[in-house]
């Protein structure tokens, strides 16, 4: 997957994750793309740890990306509520 495809995946996944877990923060288009891309890496890393491959930083597919982005938003929401 090229960088443009990864960014498009990040945008779509970021939009879905933001709809699923509202944080009250306003992310722009770039923030949503970054959220989806970070979620992809988080999801891929968690999948590799579960599979027994160790701590391998790698992007994930649609479902792993969405789960990773939701995890990132839950952590952000938890951090905001503890402040």
N, CA, C and O atoms as a GROMACS GRO file, in nm:
protein
  332
    1UNK      N    1   0.086  -0.117   0.000
    1UNK     CA    2   0.000   0.000   0.000
    1UNK      C    3   0.090   0.123   0.000
    1UNK      O    4   0.182   0.133   0.081
    2UNK      N    5   0.064   0.213  -0.089
    2UNK     CA    6   0.142   0.335  -0.095
    2UNK      C    7   0.100   0.435   0.011
    2UNK      O    8   0.006   0.411   0.087
    3UNK      N    9   0.170   0.544   0.015
    3UNK     CA   10   0.142   0.647   0.115
    3UNK      C   11   0.003   0.708   0.096
    3UNK      O   12  -0.066   0.736   0.194
    4UNK      N   13  -0.038   0.728  -0.028
    4UNK     CA   14  -0.171   0.784  -0.053
    4UNK      C   15  -0.280   0.687  -0.008
    4UNK      O   16  -0.380   0.729   0.051
    5UNK      N   17  -0.261   0.559  -0.034
    5UNK     CA   18  -0.357   0.458   0.011
    5UNK      C   19  -0.363   0.450   0.162
    5UNK      O   20  -0.470   0.434   0.220
    6UNK      N   21  -0.245   0.459   0.225
    6UNK     CA   22  -0.238   0.455   0.371
    6UNK      C   23  -0.309   0.577   0.431
    6UNK      O   24  -0.377   0.565   0.532
    7UNK      N   25  -0.292   0.694   0.368
    7UNK     CA   26  -0.359   0.816   0.414
    7UNK      C   27  -0.510   0.806   0.394
    7UNK      O   28  -0.587   0.851   0.479
    8UNK      N   29  -0.553   0.748   0.283
    8UNK     CA   30  -0.696   0.730   0.258
    8UNK      C   31  -0.757   0.633   0.359
    8UNK      O   32  -0.865   0.657   0.411
    9UNK      N   33  -0.686   0.524   0.386
    9UNK     CA   34  -0.730   0.431   0.490
    9UNK      C   35  -0.738   0.503   0.624
    9UNK      O   36  -0.834   0.484   0.699
   10UNK      N   37  -0.639   0.585   0.655
   10UNK     CA   38  -0.638   0.660   0.780
   10UNK      C   39  -0.756   0.755   0.790
   10UNK      O   40  -0.815   0.768   0.897
   11UNK      N   41  -0.791   0.822   0.682
   11UNK     CA   42  -0.904   0.914   0.683
   11UNK      C   43  -1.034   0.840   0.710
   11UNK      O   44  -1.113   0.883   0.795
   12UNK      N   45  -1.057   0.731   0.640
   12UNK     CA   46  -1.183   0.658   0.657
   12UNK      C   47  -1.191   0.597   0.796
   12UNK      O   48  -1.294   0.607   0.863
   13UNK      N   49  -1.083   0.533   0.839
   13UNK     CA   50  -1.081   0.471   0.971
   13UNK      C   51  -1.094   0.577   1.080
   13UNK      O   52  -1.165   0.557   1.179
   14UNK      N   53  -1.025   0.690   1.064
   14UNK     CA   54  -1.034   0.798   1.162
   14UNK      C   55  -1.174   0.853   1.174
   14UNK      O   56  -1.220   0.882   1.285
   15UNK      N   57  -1.244   0.868   1.063
   15UNK     CA   58  -1.382   0.916   1.067
   15UNK      C   59  -1.474   0.818   1.139
   15UNK      O   60  -1.557   0.859   1.221
   16UNK      N   61  -1.459   0.690   1.110
   16UNK     CA   62  -1.543   0.589   1.175
   16UNK      C   63  -1.513   0.584   1.325
   16UNK      O   64  -1.605   0.577   1.406
   17UNK      N   65  -1.385   0.588   1.361
   17UNK     CA   66  -1.347   0.582   1.503
   17UNK      C   67  -1.397   0.705   1.578
   17UNK      O   68  -1.443   0.694   1.692
   18UNK      N   69  -1.387   0.823   1.516
   18UNK     CA   70  -1.436   0.944   1.582
   18UNK      C   71  -1.586   0.939   1.602
   18UNK      O   72  -1.636   0.992   1.701
   19UNK      N   73  -1.659   0.876   1.510
   19UNK     CA   74  -1.804   0.862   1.525
   19UNK      C   75  -1.837   0.763   1.636
   19UNK      O   76  -1.937   0.779   1.706
   20UNK      N   77  -1.754   0.660   1.651
   20UNK     CA   78  -1.779   0.557   1.752
   20UNK      C   79  -1.743   0.604   1.893
   20UNK      O   80  -1.811   0.568   1.989
   21UNK      N   81  -1.636   0.683   1.904
   21UNK     CA   82  -1.587   0.727   2.036
   21UNK      C   83  -1.572   0.879   2.034
   21UNK      O   84  -1.464   0.930   2.003
   22UNK      N   85  -1.678   0.952   2.066
   22UNK     CA   86  -1.666   1.098   2.069
   22UNK      C   87  -1.581   1.145   2.187
   22UNK      O   88  -1.600   1.100   2.300
   23UNK      N   89  -1.487   1.234   2.159
   23UNK     CA   90  -1.399   1.283   2.265
   23UNK      C   91  -1.426   1.429   2.300
   23UNK      O   92  -1.376   1.478   2.401
   24UNK      N   93  -1.503   1.498   2.220
   24UNK     CA   94  -1.528   1.639   2.244
   24UNK      C   95  -1.421   1.728   2.184
   24UNK      O   96  -1.431   1.851   2.190
   25UNK      N   97  -1.318   1.669   2.127
   25UNK     CA   98  -1.212   1.745   2.061
   25UNK      C   99  -1.247   1.762   1.914
   25UNK      O  100  -1.316   1.680   1.855
   26UNK      N  101  -1.198   1.870   1.856
   26UNK     CA  102  -1.219   1.895   1.714
   26UNK      C  103  -1.090   1.865   1.640
   26UNK      O  104  -0.990   1.935   1.656
   27UNK      N  105  -1.093   1.761   1.559
   27UNK     CA  106  -0.980   1.725   1.476
   27UNK      C  107  -1.008   1.774   1.335
   27UNK      O  108  -1.121   1.767   1.287
   28UNK      N  109  -0.907   1.823   1.271
   28UNK     CA  110  -0.921   1.860   1.131
   28UNK      C  111  -0.905   1.738   1.044
   28UNK      O  112  -0.898   1.625   1.093
   29UNK      N  113  -0.900   1.759   0.916
   29UNK     CA  114  -0.882   1.650   0.821
   29UNK      C  115  -0.747   1.581   0.845
   29UNK      O  116  -0.739   1.458   0.845
   30UNK      N  117  -0.643   1.659   0.866
   30UNK     CA  118  -0.511   1.602   0.889
   30UNK      C  119  -0.507   1.524   1.020
   30UNK      O  120  -0.445   1.418   1.026
   31UNK      N  121  -0.570   1.576   1.123
   31UNK     CA  122  -0.576   1.506   1.251
   31UNK      C  123  -0.649   1.374   1.241
   31UNK      O  124  -0.611   1.276   1.306
   32UNK      N  125  -0.755   1.370   1.160
   32UNK     CA  126  -0.831   1.247   1.140
   32UNK      C  127  -0.748   1.144   1.064
   32UNK      O  128  -0.751   1.026   1.097
   33UNK      N  129  -0.673   1.190   0.964
   33UNK     CA  130  -0.586   1.100   0.889
   33UNK      C  131  -0.478   1.043   0.981
   33UNK      O  132  -0.450   0.923   0.978
   34UNK      N  133  -0.417   1.129   1.061
   34UNK     CA  134  -0.312   1.083   1.153
   34UNK      C  135  -0.370   0.985   1.255
   34UNK      O  136  -0.306   0.885   1.288
   35UNK      N  137  -0.489   1.013   1.306
   35UNK     CA  138  -0.555   0.922   1.399
   35UNK      C  139  -0.570   0.784   1.336
   35UNK      O  140  -0.538   0.683   1.400
   36UNK      N  141  -0.619   0.777   1.215
   36UNK     CA  142  -0.637   0.649   1.147
   36UNK      C  143  -0.505   0.579   1.120
   36UNK      O  144  -0.497   0.456   1.133
   37UNK      N  145  -0.402   0.654   1.084
   37UNK     CA  146  -0.271   0.594   1.058
   37UNK      C  147  -0.209   0.541   1.188
   37UNK      O  148  -0.152   0.432   1.189
   38UNK      N  149  -0.219   0.617   1.295
   38UNK     CA  150  -0.168   0.572   1.425
   38UNK      C  151  -0.248   0.450   1.471
   38UNK      O  152  -0.192   0.355   1.526
   39UNK      N  153  -0.378   0.453   1.450
   39UNK     CA  154  -0.461   0.338   1.484
   39UNK      C  155  -0.421   0.214   1.407
   39UNK      O  156  -0.427   0.104   1.461
   40UNK      N  157  -0.381   0.231   1.283
   40UNK     CA  158  -0.336   0.118   1.203
   40UNK      C  159  -0.210   0.056   1.261
   40UNK      O  160  -0.197  -0.066   1.268
   41UNK      N  161  -0.117   0.141   1.301
   41UNK     CA  162   0.007   0.090   1.359
   41UNK      C  163  -0.020   0.025   1.496
   41UNK      O  164   0.037  -0.079   1.527
   42UNK      N  165  -0.106   0.087   1.576
   42UNK     CA  166  -0.141   0.030   1.707
   42UNK      C  167  -0.209  -0.106   1.687
   42UNK      O  168  -0.175  -0.203   1.755
   43UNK      N  169  -0.304  -0.113   1.596
   43UNK     CA  170  -0.374  -0.239   1.569
   43UNK      C  171  -0.281  -0.346   1.515
   43UNK      O  172  -0.291  -0.462   1.555
   44UNK      N  173  -0.190  -0.309   1.426
   44UNK     CA  174  -0.094  -0.406   1.372
   44UNK      C  175   0.003  -0.456   1.478
   44UNK      O  176   0.039  -0.573   1.478
   45UNK      N  177   0.045  -0.367   1.566
   45UNK     CA  178   0.136  -0.406   1.672
   45UNK      C  179   0.068  -0.500   1.772
   45UNK      O  180   0.127  -0.599   1.814
   46UNK      N  181  -0.055  -0.468   1.809
   46UNK     CA  182  -0.128  -0.556   1.900
   46UNK      C  183  -0.150  -0.693   1.835
   46UNK      O  184  -0.137  -0.795   1.902
   47UNK      N  185  -0.183  -0.695   1.707
   47UNK     CA  186  -0.204  -0.822   1.637
   47UNK      C  187  -0.075  -0.904   1.633
   47UNK      O  188  -0.080  -1.026   1.648
   48UNK      N  189   0.040  -0.839   1.612
   48UNK     CA  190   0.165  -0.915   1.608
   48UNK      C  191   0.204  -0.968   1.746
   48UNK      O  192   0.262  -1.076   1.756
   49UNK      N  193   0.171  -0.894   1.851
   49UNK     CA  194   0.197  -0.943   1.987
   49UNK      C  195   0.107  -1.063   2.018
   49UNK      O  196   0.154  -1.161   2.075
   50UNK      N  197  -0.019  -1.055   1.981
   50UNK     CA  198  -0.112  -1.165   2.005
   50UNK      C  199  -0.071  -1.288   1.924
   50UNK      O  200  -0.084  -1.401   1.972
   51UNK      N  201  -0.022  -1.268   1.802
   51UNK     CA  202   0.019  -1.379   1.716
   51UNK      C  203   0.151  -1.441   1.761
   51UNK      O  204   0.189  -1.547   1.711
   52UNK      N  205   0.219  -1.377   1.854
   52UNK     CA  206   0.345  -1.432   1.903
   52UNK      C  207   0.466  -1.390   1.824
   52UNK      O  208   0.573  -1.449   1.838
   53UNK      N  209   0.451  -1.287   1.740
   53UNK     CA  210   0.562  -1.238   1.658
   53UNK      C  211   0.648  -1.137   1.733
   53UNK      O  212   0.746  -1.087   1.677
   54UNK      N  213   0.614  -1.106   1.855
   54UNK     CA  214   0.688  -1.006   1.931
   54UNK      C  215   0.634  -0.867   1.905
   54UNK      O  216   0.527  -0.850   1.846
   55UNK      N  217   0.708  -0.770   1.949
   55UNK     CA  218   0.667  -0.630   1.935
   55UNK      C  219   0.712  -0.579   1.798
   55UNK      O  220   0.816  -0.514   1.786
   56UNK      N  221   0.634  -0.609   1.696
   56UNK     CA  222   0.666  -0.573   1.558
   56UNK      C  223   0.576  -0.458   1.516
   56UNK      O  224   0.455  -0.476   1.501
   57UNK      N  225   0.633  -0.340   1.497
   57UNK     CA  226   0.554  -0.224   1.455
   57UNK      C  227   0.523  -0.235   1.306
   57UNK      O  228   0.612  -0.224   1.222
   58UNK      N  229   0.395  -0.257   1.276
   58UNK     CA  230   0.354  -0.268   1.136
   58UNK      C  231   0.209  -0.224   1.123
   58UNK      O  232   0.132  -0.235   1.218
   59UNK      N  233   0.171  -0.175   1.006
   59UNK     CA  234   0.032  -0.135   0.986
   59UNK      C  235  -0.059  -0.256   0.977
   59UNK      O  236  -0.015  -0.368   0.949
   60UNK      N  237  -0.186  -0.232   1.000
   60UNK     CA  238  -0.286  -0.338   0.999
   60UNK      C  239  -0.386  -0.315   0.888
   60UNK      O  240  -0.378  -0.216   0.815
   61UNK      N  241  -0.480  -0.407   0.875
   61UNK     CA  242  -0.588  -0.392   0.777
   61UNK      C  243  -0.700  -0.307   0.834
   61UNK      O  244  -0.681  -0.237   0.933
   62UNK      N  245  -0.815  -0.312   0.771
   62UNK     CA  246  -0.928  -0.228   0.808
   62UNK      C  247  -0.973  -0.250   0.952
   62UNK      O  248  -0.987  -0.155   1.029
   63UNK      N  249  -0.995  -0.375   0.988
   63UNK     CA  250  -1.048  -0.404   1.122
   63UNK      C  251  -0.945  -0.372   1.229
   63UNK      O  252  -0.979  -0.310   1.330
   64UNK      N  253  -0.821  -0.412   1.209
   64UNK     CA  254  -0.716  -0.381   1.305
   64UNK      C  255  -0.694  -0.232   1.318
   64UNK      O  256  -0.670  -0.182   1.428
   65UNK      N  257  -0.702  -0.161   1.206
   65UNK     CA  258  -0.686  -0.015   1.209
   65UNK      C  259  -0.797   0.050   1.288
   65UNK      O  260  -0.773   0.141   1.368
   66UNK      N  261  -0.919   0.005   1.267
   66UNK     CA  262  -1.033   0.061   1.338
   66UNK      C  263  -1.023   0.032   1.488
   66UNK      O  264  -1.046   0.121   1.570
   67UNK      N  265  -0.988  -0.090   1.523
   67UNK     CA  266  -0.972  -0.123   1.666
   67UNK      C  267  -0.859  -0.041   1.728
   67UNK      O  268  -0.872   0.007   1.841
   68UNK      N  269  -0.749  -0.025   1.657
   68UNK     CA  270  -0.639   0.055   1.708
   68UNK      C  271  -0.677   0.201   1.726
   68UNK      O  272  -0.640   0.263   1.826
   69UNK      N  273  -0.751   0.257   1.630
   69UNK     CA  274  -0.793   0.397   1.641
   69UNK      C  275  -0.892   0.416   1.756
   69UNK      O  276  -0.888   0.518   1.825
   70UNK      N  277  -0.979   0.319   1.776
   70UNK     CA  278  -1.072   0.327   1.890
   70UNK      C  279  -0.994   0.321   2.021
   70UNK      O  280  -1.026   0.395   2.114
   71UNK      N  281  -0.894   0.235   2.029
   71UNK     CA  282  -0.810   0.228   2.149
   71UNK      C  283  -0.742   0.362   2.174
   71UNK      O  284  -0.738   0.410   2.288
   72UNK      N  285  -0.688   0.423   2.069
   72UNK     CA  286  -0.622   0.553   2.084
   72UNK      C  287  -0.721   0.657   2.135
   72UNK      O  288  -0.688   0.735   2.224
   73UNK      N  289  -0.842   0.660   2.080
   73UNK     CA  290  -0.941   0.758   2.125
   73UNK      C  291  -0.988   0.731   2.268
   73UNK      O  292  -1.012   0.826   2.343
   74UNK      N  293  -1.000   0.605   2.306
   74UNK     CA  294  -1.038   0.574   2.444
   74UNK      C  295  -0.930   0.622   2.540
   74UNK      O  296  -0.960   0.675   2.647
   75UNK      N  297  -0.804   0.604   2.503
   75UNK     CA  298  -0.694   0.652   2.588
   75UNK      C  299  -0.697   0.805   2.596
   75UNK      O  300  -0.677   0.860   2.705
   76UNK      N  301  -0.721   0.872   2.485
   76UNK     CA  302  -0.730   1.019   2.485
   76UNK      C  303  -0.845   1.064   2.574
   76UNK      O  304  -0.830   1.158   2.653
   77UNK      N  305  -0.959   0.998   2.561
   77UNK     CA  306  -1.077   1.033   2.641
   77UNK      C  307  -1.051   1.009   2.789
   77UNK      O  308  -1.090   1.090   2.873
   78UNK      N  309  -0.985   0.896   2.822
   78UNK     CA  310  -0.951   0.865   2.961
   78UNK      C  311  -0.855   0.967   3.018
   78UNK      O  312  -0.869   1.009   3.133
   79UNK      N  313  -0.755   1.007   2.937
   79UNK     CA  314  -0.657   1.106   2.982
   79UNK      C  315  -0.725   1.241   3.007
   79UNK      O  316  -0.694   1.309   3.106
   80UNK      N  317  -0.816   1.281   2.918
   80UNK     CA  318  -0.888   1.408   2.936
   80UNK      C  319  -0.976   1.407   3.061
   80UNK      O  320  -0.989   1.510   3.127
   81UNK      N  321  -1.036   1.293   3.092
   81UNK     CA  322  -1.123   1.288   3.209
   81UNK      C  323  -1.044   1.284   3.340
   81UNK      O  324  -1.097   1.321   3.445
   82UNK      N  325  -0.918   1.240   3.335
   82UNK     CA  326  -0.838   1.235   3.458
   82UNK      C  327  -0.770   1.368   3.489
   82UNK      O  328  -0.720   1.387   3.600
   83UNK      N  329  -0.767   1.460   3.393
   83UNK     CA  330  -0.704   1.591   3.414
   83UNK      C  331  -0.790   1.685   3.492
   83UNK      O  332  -0.750   1.799   3.518
   0.00000   0.00000   0.00000
